Amino acid sequence: MKEYKVVTWKMGLTKNEEKLEDALNLYAREGWVLKQVSDHSTRIVFERDKNR
């Protein structure tokens, strides 16, 4: 069974790409896999196995 996490990314004025990269790496360490990024990169969907 899969579980999903939806994250709304708020675009900042400074170091936005670095902060986004840090957040993506954090979720990856927790076992989340990036499934989708919306057109304007404001909504990110992650997936992982529920019984890991």
mmCIF file as Biopython writes it, N, C-alpha, C and O atoms, coordinates in Angstrom:
data_model
#
loop_
_atom_site.group_PDB
_atom_site.id
_atom_site.type_symbol
_atom_site.label_atom_id
_atom_site.label_alt_id
_atom_site.label_comp_id
_atom_site.label_asym_id
_atom_site.label_entity_id
_atom_site.label_seq_id
_atom_site.pdbx_PDB_ins_code
_atom_site.Cartn_x
_atom_site.Cartn_y
_atom_site.Cartn_z
_atom_site.occupancy
_atom_site.B_iso_or_equiv
_atom_site.auth_seq_id
_atom_site.auth_asym_id
_atom_site.pdbx_PDB_model_num
ATOM 1   N N  . MET A ? 1  ? 0.845  -1.171 0.000   1.0 0.0 1  A 1 
ATOM 2   C CA . MET A ? 1  ? 0.000  0.000  0.000   1.0 0.0 1  A 1 
ATOM 3   C C  . MET A ? 1  ? 0.895  1.239  0.000   1.0 0.0 1  A 1 
ATOM 4   O O  . MET A ? 1  ? 1.959  1.251  0.618   1.0 0.0 1  A 1 
ATOM 5   N N  . LYS A ? 2  ? 0.453  2.262  -0.691  1.0 0.0 2  A 1 
ATOM 6   C CA . LYS A ? 2  ? 1.204  3.506  -0.801  1.0 0.0 2  A 1 
ATOM 7   C C  . LYS A ? 2  ? 0.559  4.585  0.071   1.0 0.0 2  A 1 
ATOM 8   O O  . LYS A ? 2  ? -0.637 4.542  0.358   1.0 0.0 2  A 1 
ATOM 9   N N  . GLU A ? 3  ? 1.371  5.538  0.480   1.0 0.0 3  A 1 
ATOM 10  C CA . GLU A ? 3  ? 0.845  6.735  1.130   1.0 0.0 3  A 1 
ATOM 11  C C  . GLU A ? 3  ? 1.444  7.928  0.411   1.0 0.0 3  A 1 
ATOM 12  O O  . GLU A ? 3  ? 2.499  7.832  -0.216  1.0 0.0 3  A 1 
ATOM 13  N N  . TYR A ? 4  ? 0.753  9.054  0.512   1.0 0.0 4  A 1 
ATOM 14  C CA . TYR A ? 4  ? 1.146  10.243 -0.228  1.0 0.0 4  A 1 
ATOM 15  C C  . TYR A ? 4  ? 1.239  11.443 0.699   1.0 0.0 4  A 1 
ATOM 16  O O  . TYR A ? 4  ? 0.565  11.521 1.725   1.0 0.0 4  A 1 
ATOM 17  N N  . LYS A ? 5  ? 2.098  12.376 0.303   1.0 0.0 5  A 1 
ATOM 18  C CA . LYS A ? 5  ? 2.250  13.634 1.031   1.0 0.0 5  A 1 
ATOM 19  C C  . LYS A ? 5  ? 2.202  14.745 -0.010  1.0 0.0 5  A 1 
ATOM 20  O O  . LYS A ? 5  ? 2.913  14.699 -1.014  1.0 0.0 5  A 1 
ATOM 21  N N  . VAL A ? 6  ? 1.362  15.738 0.237   1.0 0.0 6  A 1 
ATOM 22  C CA . VAL A ? 6  ? 1.267  16.899 -0.646  1.0 0.0 6  A 1 
ATOM 23  C C  . VAL A ? 6  ? 1.819  18.094 0.113   1.0 0.0 6  A 1 
ATOM 24  O O  . VAL A ? 6  ? 1.367  18.413 1.213   1.0 0.0 6  A 1 
ATOM 25  N N  . VAL A ? 7  ? 2.800  18.748 -0.487  1.0 0.0 7  A 1 
ATOM 26  C CA . VAL A ? 7  ? 3.456  19.887 0.134   1.0 0.0 7  A 1 
ATOM 27  C C  . VAL A ? 7  ? 3.218  21.106 -0.745  1.0 0.0 7  A 1 
ATOM 28  O O  . VAL A ? 7  ? 3.418  21.057 -1.959  1.0 0.0 7  A 1 
ATOM 29  N N  . THR A ? 8  ? 2.794  22.187 -0.130  1.0 0.0 8  A 1 
ATOM 30  C CA . THR A ? 8  ? 2.656  23.446 -0.861  1.0 0.0 8  A 1 
ATOM 31  C C  . THR A ? 8  ? 3.916  24.261 -0.624  1.0 0.0 8  A 1 
ATOM 32  O O  . THR A ? 8  ? 4.247  24.610 0.509   1.0 0.0 8  A 1 
ATOM 33  N N  . TRP A ? 9  ? 4.613  24.559 -1.714  1.0 0.0 9  A 1 
ATOM 34  C CA . TRP A ? 9  ? 5.870  25.284 -1.624  1.0 0.0 9  A 1 
ATOM 35  C C  . TRP A ? 9  ? 5.606  26.771 -1.807  1.0 0.0 9  A 1 
ATOM 36  O O  . TRP A ? 9  ? 5.008  27.192 -2.798  1.0 0.0 9  A 1 
ATOM 37  N N  . LYS A ? 10 ? 6.051  27.545 -0.856  1.0 0.0 10 A 1 
ATOM 38  C CA . LYS A ? 10 ? 5.877  28.998 -0.935  1.0 0.0 10 A 1 
ATOM 39  C C  . LYS A ? 10 ? 7.167  29.611 -1.461  1.0 0.0 10 A 1 
ATOM 40  O O  . LYS A ? 10 ? 8.226  29.506 -0.842  1.0 0.0 10 A 1 
ATOM 41  N N  . MET A ? 11 ? 7.052  30.241 -2.596  1.0 0.0 11 A 1 
ATOM 42  C CA . MET A ? 11 ? 8.217  30.843 -3.234  1.0 0.0 11 A 1 
ATOM 43  C C  . MET A ? 11 ? 8.709  32.027 -2.402  1.0 0.0 11 A 1 
ATOM 44  O O  . MET A ? 11 ? 7.939  32.928 -2.070  1.0 0.0 11 A 1 
ATOM 45  N N  . GLY A ? 12 ? 9.979  32.013 -2.076  1.0 0.0 12 A 1 
ATOM 46  C CA . GLY A ? 12 ? 10.584 33.105 -1.327  1.0 0.0 12 A 1 
ATOM 47  C C  . GLY A ? 12 ? 11.373 34.007 -2.256  1.0 0.0 12 A 1 
ATOM 48  O O  . GLY A ? 12 ? 11.510 33.736 -3.449  1.0 0.0 12 A 1 
ATOM 49  N N  . LEU A ? 13 ? 11.878 35.062 -1.697  1.0 0.0 13 A 1 
ATOM 50  C CA . LEU A ? 13 ? 12.634 36.009 -2.511  1.0 0.0 13 A 1 
ATOM 51  C C  . LEU A ? 13 ? 14.118 35.656 -2.586  1.0 0.0 13 A 1 
ATOM 52  O O  . LEU A ? 13 ? 14.785 35.984 -3.567  1.0 0.0 13 A 1 
ATOM 53  N N  . THR A ? 14 ? 14.636 34.991 -1.555  1.0 0.0 14 A 1 
ATOM 54  C CA . THR A ? 14 ? 16.069 34.693 -1.551  1.0 0.0 14 A 1 
ATOM 55  C C  . THR A ? 14 ? 16.309 33.206 -1.323  1.0 0.0 14 A 1 
ATOM 56  O O  . THR A ? 14 ? 15.594 32.549 -0.567  1.0 0.0 14 A 1 
ATOM 57  N N  . LYS A ? 15 ? 17.320 32.705 -1.988  1.0 0.0 15 A 1 
ATOM 58  C CA . LYS A ? 15 ? 17.784 31.320 -1.833  1.0 0.0 15 A 1 
ATOM 59  C C  . LYS A ? 15 ? 16.669 30.296 -2.024  1.0 0.0 15 A 1 
ATOM 60  O O  . LYS A ? 15 ? 16.689 29.239 -1.393  1.0 0.0 15 A 1 
ATOM 61  N N  . ASN A ? 16 ? 15.702 30.593 -2.883  1.0 0.0 16 A 1 
ATOM 62  C CA . ASN A ? 16 ? 14.561 29.701 -3.088  1.0 0.0 16 A 1 
ATOM 63  C C  . ASN A ? 16 ? 14.995 28.333 -3.582  1.0 0.0 16 A 1 
ATOM 64  O O  . ASN A ? 16 ? 14.517 27.314 -3.084  1.0 0.0 16 A 1 
ATOM 65  N N  . GLU A ? 17 ? 15.901 28.296 -4.561  1.0 0.0 17 A 1 
ATOM 66  C CA . GLU A ? 17 ? 16.325 27.010 -5.112  1.0 0.0 17 A 1 
ATOM 67  C C  . GLU A ? 17 ? 17.065 26.180 -4.067  1.0 0.0 17 A 1 
ATOM 68  O O  . GLU A ? 17 ? 16.880 24.965 -4.003  1.0 0.0 17 A 1 
ATOM 69  N N  . GLU A ? 18 ? 17.891 26.812 -3.257  1.0 0.0 18 A 1 
ATOM 70  C CA . GLU A ? 18 ? 18.612 26.090 -2.204  1.0 0.0 18 A 1 
ATOM 71  C C  . GLU A ? 18 ? 17.641 25.530 -1.170  1.0 0.0 18 A 1 
ATOM 72  O O  . GLU A ? 18 ? 17.791 24.389 -0.734  1.0 0.0 18 A 1 
ATOM 73  N N  . LYS A ? 19 ? 16.658 26.314 -0.780  1.0 0.0 19 A 1 
ATOM 74  C CA . LYS A ? 19 ? 15.684 25.857 0.213   1.0 0.0 19 A 1 
ATOM 75  C C  . LYS A ? 19 ? 14.849 24.712 -0.336  1.0 0.0 19 A 1 
ATOM 76  O O  . LYS A ? 19 ? 14.549 23.758 0.382   1.0 0.0 19 A 1 
ATOM 77  N N  . LEU A ? 20 ? 14.471 24.801 -1.608  1.0 0.0 20 A 1 
ATOM 78  C CA . LEU A ? 20 ? 13.700 23.725 -2.234  1.0 0.0 20 A 1 
ATOM 79  C C  . LEU A ? 20 ? 14.537 22.456 -2.302  1.0 0.0 20 A 1 
ATOM 80  O O  . LEU A ? 20 ? 14.036 21.372 -2.003  1.0 0.0 20 A 1 
ATOM 81  N N  . GLU A ? 21 ? 15.786 22.572 -2.684  1.0 0.0 21 A 1 
ATOM 82  C CA . GLU A ? 21 ? 16.661 21.409 -2.756  1.0 0.0 21 A 1 
ATOM 83  C C  . GLU A ? 21 ? 16.826 20.768 -1.374  1.0 0.0 21 A 1 
ATOM 84  O O  . GLU A ? 21 ? 16.789 19.544 -1.251  1.0 0.0 21 A 1 
ATOM 85  N N  . ASP A ? 22 ? 17.004 21.579 -0.351  1.0 0.0 22 A 1 
ATOM 86  C CA . ASP A ? 22 ? 17.125 21.053 1.016   1.0 0.0 22 A 1 
ATOM 87  C C  . ASP A ? 22 ? 15.860 20.309 1.426   1.0 0.0 22 A 1 
ATOM 88  O O  . ASP A ? 22 ? 15.932 19.237 2.027   1.0 0.0 22 A 1 
ATOM 89  N N  . ALA A ? 23 ? 14.699 20.881 1.097   1.0 0.0 23 A 1 
ATOM 90  C CA . ALA A ? 23 ? 13.426 20.235 1.453   1.0 0.0 23 A 1 
ATOM 91  C C  . ALA A ? 23 ? 13.264 18.908 0.708   1.0 0.0 23 A 1 
ATOM 92  O O  . ALA A ? 23 ? 12.842 17.917 1.304   1.0 0.0 23 A 1 
ATOM 93  N N  . LEU A ? 24 ? 13.592 18.878 -0.576  1.0 0.0 24 A 1 
ATOM 94  C CA . LEU A ? 24 ? 13.482 17.638 -1.350  1.0 0.0 24 A 1 
ATOM 95  C C  . LEU A ? 24 ? 14.405 16.568 -0.793  1.0 0.0 24 A 1 
ATOM 96  O O  . LEU A ? 24 ? 14.016 15.403 -0.702  1.0 0.0 24 A 1 
ATOM 97  N N  . ASN A ? 25 ? 15.619 16.945 -0.421  1.0 0.0 25 A 1 
ATOM 98  C CA . ASN A ? 25 ? 16.559 15.975 0.156   1.0 0.0 25 A 1 
ATOM 99  C C  . ASN A ? 25 ? 16.080 15.463 1.510   1.0 0.0 25 A 1 
ATOM 100 O O  . ASN A ? 25 ? 16.276 14.291 1.831   1.0 0.0 25 A 1 
ATOM 101 N N  . LEU A ? 26 ? 15.459 16.323 2.302   1.0 0.0 26 A 1 
ATOM 102 C CA . LEU A ? 26 ? 14.928 15.907 3.592   1.0 0.0 26 A 1 
ATOM 103 C C  . LEU A ? 26 ? 13.843 14.846 3.407   1.0 0.0 26 A 1 
ATOM 104 O O  . LEU A ? 26 ? 13.864 13.815 4.078   1.0 0.0 26 A 1 
ATOM 105 N N  . TYR A ? 27 ? 12.902 15.093 2.505   1.0 0.0 27 A 1 
ATOM 106 C CA . TYR A ? 27 ? 11.837 14.122 2.257   1.0 0.0 27 A 1 
ATOM 107 C C  . TYR A ? 27 ? 12.406 12.818 1.692   1.0 0.0 27 A 1 
ATOM 108 O O  . TYR A ? 27 ? 11.919 11.738 2.028   1.0 0.0 27 A 1 
ATOM 109 N N  . ALA A ? 28 ? 13.417 12.906 0.848   1.0 0.0 28 A 1 
ATOM 110 C CA . ALA A ? 28 ? 14.043 11.701 0.289   1.0 0.0 28 A 1 
ATOM 111 C C  . ALA A ? 28 ? 14.665 10.859 1.398   1.0 0.0 28 A 1 
ATOM 112 O O  . ALA A ? 28 ? 14.558 9.633  1.367   1.0 0.0 28 A 1 
ATOM 113 N N  . ARG A ? 29 ? 15.307 11.487 2.370   1.0 0.0 29 A 1 
ATOM 114 C CA . ARG A ? 29 ? 15.893 10.750 3.490   1.0 0.0 29 A 1 
ATOM 115 C C  . ARG A ? 29 ? 14.819 10.039 4.315   1.0 0.0 29 A 1 
ATOM 116 O O  . ARG A ? 29 ? 15.084 9.011  4.937   1.0 0.0 29 A 1 
ATOM 117 N N  . GLU A ? 30 ? 13.606 10.594 4.315   1.0 0.0 30 A 1 
ATOM 118 C CA . GLU A ? 30 ? 12.490 9.979  5.042   1.0 0.0 30 A 1 
ATOM 119 C C  . GLU A ? 30 ? 11.802 8.894  4.222   1.0 0.0 30 A 1 
ATOM 120 O O  . GLU A ? 30 ? 10.820 8.306  4.676   1.0 0.0 30 A 1 
ATOM 121 N N  . GLY A ? 31 ? 12.307 8.624  3.020   1.0 0.0 31 A 1 
ATOM 122 C CA . GLY A ? 31 ? 11.751 7.560  2.186   1.0 0.0 31 A 1 
ATOM 123 C C  . GLY A ? 31 ? 10.737 8.019  1.160   1.0 0.0 31 A 1 
ATOM 124 O O  . GLY A ? 31 ? 10.173 7.188  0.449   1.0 0.0 31 A 1 
ATOM 125 N N  . TRP A ? 32 ? 10.487 9.315  1.059   1.0 0.0 32 A 1 
ATOM 126 C CA . TRP A ? 32 ? 9.519  9.823  0.096   1.0 0.0 32 A 1 
ATOM 127 C C  . TRP A ? 32 ? 10.157 9.921  -1.292  1.0 0.0 32 A 1 
ATOM 128 O O  . TRP A ? 32 ? 11.330 10.269 -1.430  1.0 0.0 32 A 1 
ATOM 129 N N  . VAL A ? 33 ? 9.358  9.606  -2.315  1.0 0.0 33 A 1 
ATOM 130 C CA . VAL A ? 33 ? 9.789  9.702  -3.706  1.0 0.0 33 A 1 
ATOM 131 C C  . VAL A ? 33 ? 8.948  10.775 -4.375  1.0 0.0 33 A 1 
ATOM 132 O O  . VAL A ? 33 ? 7.723  10.772 -4.260  1.0 0.0 33 A 1 
ATOM 133 N N  . LEU A ? 34 ? 9.599  11.686 -5.068  1.0 0.0 34 A 1 
ATOM 134 C CA . LEU A ? 34 ? 8.905  12.766 -5.772  1.0 0.0 34 A 1 
ATOM 135 C C  . LEU A ? 34 ? 8.074  12.177 -6.908  1.0 0.0 34 A 1 
ATOM 136 O O  . LEU A ? 34 ? 8.602  11.458 -7.757  1.0 0.0 34 A 1 
ATOM 137 N N  . LYS A ? 35 ? 6.776  12.480 -6.928  1.0 0.0 35 A 1 
ATOM 138 C CA . LYS A ? 35 ? 5.886  11.973 -7.967  1.0 0.0 35 A 1 
ATOM 139 C C  . LYS A ? 35 ? 5.442  13.054 -8.938  1.0 0.0 35 A 1 
ATOM 140 O O  . LYS A ? 35 ? 5.279  12.787 -10.129 1.0 0.0 35 A 1 
ATOM 141 N N  . GLN A ? 36 ? 5.242  14.287 -8.438  1.0 0.0 36 A 1 
ATOM 142 C CA . GLN A ? 36 ? 4.733  15.338 -9.314  1.0 0.0 36 A 1 
ATOM 143 C C  . GLN A ? 36 ? 5.055  16.708 -8.732  1.0 0.0 36 A 1 
ATOM 144 O O  . GLN A ? 36 ? 5.026  16.913 -7.519  1.0 0.0 36 A 1 
ATOM 145 N N  . VAL A ? 37 ? 5.364  17.645 -9.635  1.0 0.0 37 A 1 
ATOM 146 C CA . VAL A ? 37 ? 5.514  19.048 -9.270  1.0 0.0 37 A 1 
ATOM 147 C C  . VAL A ? 37 ? 4.555  19.817 -10.174 1.0 0.0 37 A 1 
ATOM 148 O O  . VAL A ? 37 ? 4.562  19.621 -11.389 1.0 0.0 37 A 1 
ATOM 149 N N  . SER A ? 38 ? 3.734  20.684 -9.598  1.0 0.0 38 A 1 
ATOM 150 C CA . SER A ? 38 ? 2.754  21.428 -10.399 1.0 0.0 38 A 1 
ATOM 151 C C  . SER A ? 38 ? 3.461  22.391 -11.351 1.0 0.0 38 A 1 
ATOM 152 O O  . SER A ? 38 ? 4.664  22.627 -11.241 1.0 0.0 38 A 1 
ATOM 153 N N  . ASP A ? 39 ? 2.701  22.932 -12.269 1.0 0.0 39 A 1 
ATOM 154 C CA . ASP A ? 39 ? 3.246  23.822 -13.302 1.0 0.0 39 A 1 
ATOM 155 C C  . ASP A ? 39 ? 4.076  24.963 -12.738 1.0 0.0 39 A 1 
ATOM 156 O O  . ASP A ? 39 ? 5.119  25.309 -13.295 1.0 0.0 39 A 1 
ATOM 157 N N  . HIS A ? 40 ? 3.629  25.538 -11.659 1.0 0.0 40 A 1 
ATOM 158 C CA . HIS A ? 40 ? 4.322  26.696 -11.099 1.0 0.0 40 A 1 
ATOM 159 C C  . HIS A ? 40 ? 5.145  26.331 -9.869  1.0 0.0 40 A 1 
ATOM 160 O O  . HIS A ? 40 ? 5.528  27.199 -9.084  1.0 0.0 40 A 1 
ATOM 161 N N  . SER A ? 41 ? 5.413  25.036 -9.711  1.0 0.0 41 A 1 
ATOM 162 C CA . SER A ? 41 ? 6.236  24.520 -8.608  1.0 0.0 41 A 1 
ATOM 163 C C  . SER A ? 41 ? 5.727  24.924 -7.232  1.0 0.0 41 A 1 
ATOM 164 O O  . SER A ? 41 ? 6.522  25.115 -6.311  1.0 0.0 41 A 1 
ATOM 165 N N  . THR A ? 42 ? 4.418  25.058 -7.079  1.0 0.0 42 A 1 
ATOM 166 C CA . THR A ? 42 ? 3.881  25.423 -5.771  1.0 0.0 42 A 1 
ATOM 167 C C  . THR A ? 42 ? 3.314  24.222 -5.028  1.0 0.0 42 A 1 
ATOM 168 O O  . THR A ? 42 ? 3.172  24.271 -3.806  1.0 0.0 42 A 1 
ATOM 169 N N  . ARG A ? 43 ? 2.990  23.158 -5.727  1.0 0.0 43 A 1 
ATOM 170 C CA . ARG A ? 43 ? 2.457  21.962 -5.082  1.0 0.0 43 A 1 
ATOM 171 C C  . ARG A ? 43 ? 3.314  20.768 -5.508  1.0 0.0 43 A 1 
ATOM 172 O O  . ARG A ? 43 ? 3.514  20.513 -6.696  1.0 0.0 43 A 1 
ATOM 173 N N  . ILE A ? 44 ? 3.813  20.045 -4.502  1.0 0.0 44 A 1 
ATOM 174 C CA . ILE A ? 44 ? 4.695  18.914 -4.740  1.0 0.0 44 A 1 
ATOM 175 C C  . ILE A ? 44 ? 4.054  17.672 -4.115  1.0 0.0 44 A 1 
ATOM 176 O O  . ILE A ? 44 ? 3.597  17.712 -2.973  1.0 0.0 44 A 1 
ATOM 177 N N  . VAL A ? 45 ? 4.024  16.571 -4.868  1.0 0.0 45 A 1 
ATOM 178 C CA . VAL A ? 45 ? 3.427  15.332 -4.388  1.0 0.0 45 A 1 
ATOM 179 C C  . VAL A ? 45 ? 4.532  14.285 -4.242  1.0 0.0 45 A 1 
ATOM 180 O O  . VAL A ? 45 ? 5.320  14.061 -5.161  1.0 0.0 45 A 1 
ATOM 181 N N  . PHE A ? 46 ? 4.572  13.649 -3.066  1.0 0.0 46 A 1 
ATOM 182 C CA . PHE A ? 46 ? 5.520  12.589 -2.763  1.0 0.0 46 A 1 
ATOM 183 C C  . PHE A ? 46 ? 4.756  11.302 -2.501  1.0 0.0 46 A 1 
ATOM 184 O O  . PHE A ? 46 ? 3.582  11.327 -2.132  1.0 0.0 46 A 1 
ATOM 185 N N  . GLU A ? 47 ? 5.444  10.162 -2.700  1.0 0.0 47 A 1 
ATOM 186 C CA . GLU A ? 47 ? 4.849  8.850  -2.475  1.0 0.0 47 A 1 
ATOM 187 C C  . GLU A ? 47 ? 5.886  7.979  -1.772  1.0 0.0 47 A 1 
ATOM 188 O O  . GLU A ? 47 ? 7.087  8.126  -1.998  1.0 0.0 47 A 1 
ATOM 189 N N  . ARG A ? 48 ? 5.407  7.057  -0.903  1.0 0.0 48 A 1 
ATOM 190 C CA . ARG A ? 48 ? 6.269  6.032  -0.308  1.0 0.0 48 A 1 
ATOM 191 C C  . ARG A ? 48 ? 5.410  4.853  0.103   1.0 0.0 48 A 1 
ATOM 192 O O  . ARG A ? 48 ? 4.189  4.960  0.218   1.0 0.0 48 A 1 
ATOM 193 N N  . ASP A ? 49 ? 6.073  3.724  0.323   1.0 0.0 49 A 1 
ATOM 194 C CA . ASP A ? 49 ? 5.364  2.533  0.802   1.0 0.0 49 A 1 
ATOM 195 C C  . ASP A ? 49 ? 4.933  2.766  2.236   1.0 0.0 49 A 1 
ATOM 196 O O  . ASP A ? 49 ? 5.732  3.211  3.059   1.0 0.0 49 A 1 
ATOM 197 N N  . LYS A ? 50 ? 3.690  2.472  2.542   1.0 0.0 50 A 1 
ATOM 198 C CA . LYS A ? 50 ? 3.158  2.697  3.874   1.0 0.0 50 A 1 
ATOM 199 C C  . LYS A ? 50 ? 3.771  1.750  4.895   1.0 0.0 50 A 1 
ATOM 200 O O  . LYS A ? 50 ? 4.018  2.153  6.031   1.0 0.0 50 A 1 
ATOM 201 N N  . ASN A ? 51 ? 4.019  0.521  4.522   1.0 0.0 51 A 1 
ATOM 202 C CA . ASN A ? 51 ? 4.574  -0.482 5.437   1.0 0.0 51 A 1 
ATOM 203 C C  . ASN A ? 51 ? 6.054  -0.701 5.144   1.0 0.0 51 A 1 
ATOM 204 O O  . ASN A ? 51 ? 6.462  -1.783 4.722   1.0 0.0 51 A 1 
ATOM 205 N N  . ARG A ? 52 ? 6.845  0.330  5.372   1.0 0.0 52 A 1 
ATOM 206 C CA . ARG A ? 52 ? 8.271  0.210  5.056   1.0 0.0 52 A 1 
ATOM 207 C C  . ARG A ? 52 ? 9.068  -0.200 6.247   1.0 0.0 52 A 1 
ATOM 208 O O  . ARG A ? 52 ? 10.287 -0.347 6.153   1.0 0.0 52 A 1 
#
